[in-house]
Amino acid sequence: MIEHEFIEEDSLELADPCGEVLMAPPAAVEVPDEWRVLDSLAALTHHRDLDALDHSLVLTLAELTGARRVTLAKCFPEDSVLESVVCCSPDSRGAYHVHPLEPERLGAALGPVHRCLQDMQAQTETRNGLHRQLVPIVREGRAIGALQLDSALAPLRSRSLIDGFARIYANYTALLHESEHDKLTGLYNRRSLERQLQRMLQLRDRPLRPYPLAVPPAQEQRAAPAGEAAQVWLAIVDIDHFKHINDNFGHVYGDEVILLLAQQMRACFRRGDVLFRFGGEEFVALFSATDEVTVHGVLERFRAHVARFAFPLVGHVTVSIGYSRIGVHDYPAVALDRADQALYFVKQHGRDGVRGYEELGACGELGRGLAAGSIDLF
């Protein structure tokens, strides 16, 4: 890996992503001993949640190096668009705090990070006694993020530490990714639903990010109007007559239908929406929207898209979709049950349709005789 180094001893100062001027702290900084490093690694790899892991990584590096700021920027590997940014910096008393930042609001401040991701090469910059180091985080030949460290610790003394943590982070997130994703489709698996649901609920009060959509923007806008809060919705997608596909064409073509449907879900939903293969021919989508009309439109367009898609040998396949809004205190099983009742209604009334639990309840179509749905909650 080739490193780009820029040394400028002038009156300029380094600005952090928050717009503050970074100056070197007055106290001398020593390289941490091996016992502190090992203890930090043990604490880091204790986490099973990616958000907690990200926070722990920047906090650990900041404490070990006495940094003025540590930034972790993560991107979508397929196009290097930034997905998230977390920073760790000390307050006026020297206590470190971790806080997330919105990539869209940082603009030119993330220019060095973008160059590091694009070139997949480390970079070093020194100004006024403060050293800025950027190290790409590479997994399977692709940059999944970058670490930026602003510290008084000389690069020759801290570089191996940052490189090591970047490699450990890449390897460890690969293991977490494998444990949380379905091997056939690459979507999240059912064991990760509760964690992802809690994450979506925590993010629901933030502005909806303008992730690209497969449908034209004029047809689908899920940005929240001013003063209107986003809500979290759960949809269950079930392939109609999937047993007939397996019986008539074999399980290999059945798996191909599942794989291609997962690809169509990725194409039709935003990057920020969370998609699962819940088991067999059932899929789950978690996403944010401000109202049920928008939700129904999103899911109806996906249903119509699938109905038009030509699956090799099998031909045309349809899906049934049931959905429900999720309250902040709802358990995953409760949210799934409501969406599943709506799904069951669709399957009992001709399949190849989209219905919502709240809409069905409002018009009195969820009668007392409605049987339990098809999804296995436990």
Secondary structure, DSSP 8 states (H G I E B T S, - for coil): ---EEEE--SS--EE-TTS-EE---SS------HHHHHHHHHHHTT--SHHHHHHHHHHHHHHHHT-SEEEEEEE-TTT--EEEEEEEEE-TTS-EEEEEE-HHHHGGGGHHHHHHHHHT--EEEEETTEEEEEEEEEETTEEEEEEEEEESS-HHHHHHHHHHHHHHHHHHHHHHHHHHB-TTT-SB-GGGHHHHHHHHHHHTTS-------SS-TTT------TT---EEEEEEEEETTHHHHHHHH-HHHHHHHHHHHHHHHHHHS-TTSEEEEEETTEEEEEEEESSHHHHHHHHHHHHHHHHH-EETTTEE--EEEEEEEE-TT--HHHHHHHHHHHHHHHHHTTSS-EEEHHHHHHTT-S-TT----S----
